[in-house]
Structure formats: C-alpha cells, structure tokens
Amino acid sequence: MDRLEELQAELRRLLHSFEYAYAMGARRTMGERDPRLDWVVERVEALEREIVALRAAAADDDLPPQADR
C-alpha cells in the first residue's frame, strides 16, 4: 500500500468514526464543539491537505516536459 492509499484509508476511518460525527454534529445542535474532539477534526483537515498535495505532485509527474521557448 502506498502513502496515498494509507492516507485515504485513515481519512475514511476518521470520517466514519463516532468522534468525527459527534464533533461535526455538536456544532449544529449543541453549540461549540467539545474541545476534546478537536484532534479528530484537525487530523481530518491535515489528511485532506496531504492527499491534495500528493495528488497534485502525481499529476505534475504525469505532465510531459515543457519545451524551452
């Protein structure tokens, strides 16, 4: 399993976790999020950023070299 697959698997686990669901739902129904759950929201955001960066790097690798003009 490569790094991108590992990150995507972790992201899926967190997005489907009780902790993430509670952290996101609490703001809509009960006010501020429980600060003990900030870690899961921060980790999801970090995973999303890293996945985007890896995909961008992979897309750059797939581009043909540019000729000097």
N, C-alpha and C positions, 0 to 999 in steps of 0.2 A: 504494500500500500504506500503510495507516495504522499508527500506532505499535504498536497491539496485535498486528497481523499480523506486523510486523517482530520484535517480541519473541518471539512464538510460533515464528517461523521460526528465530531464533537458538537458542532453547531446544531445538527439535527437533534442530538440528545438533549442539549440545553433548551432548545426551542420547545421541545415536547415535555419538559420537566415541570413538576408541580411548582418548584421555586420560581421559574420564569413566568409561568401562568399567573401565579399569585402576585408576583412583583408588578406585572403589567396590568392586571385586573384591579388591584387595590387602588391604584391612582384614579381609576374611573368610578369606583364605587365608594371608597372609604377615605379618600383624600390622599395625603402623601404616602409614598411607598415606605415600607418598613426598611430602615437603613441596613438591617442585617441581610437584606436581599440585593443590595447594590452590587455585590460581587458578580452575581449572575448576569445582570444587565450589562455591566462593564465588560465581562468576558464575551458575551454575545457580540457587543459592538467591536471589540478587538478582533474577534474571529472574522467578522464580516469585512473589516478593513484589510486583514491579511489575505483573505480569499480574493478580494478585488485586486489587490496588488499582485498576487501570484497569477491570476488570470490575465492581467494586463501584461505582465512580463512574458507569459506564454504567448500571448497574441503578438507581442513585439518580436519574439523569436520566429514566428511564422511569416513575418513580412519579408519580402525579397529585399536584398540590399539596394540602396538608392545609388544611382549613378551620380558622380560629381558633375555639376553643370558649370 
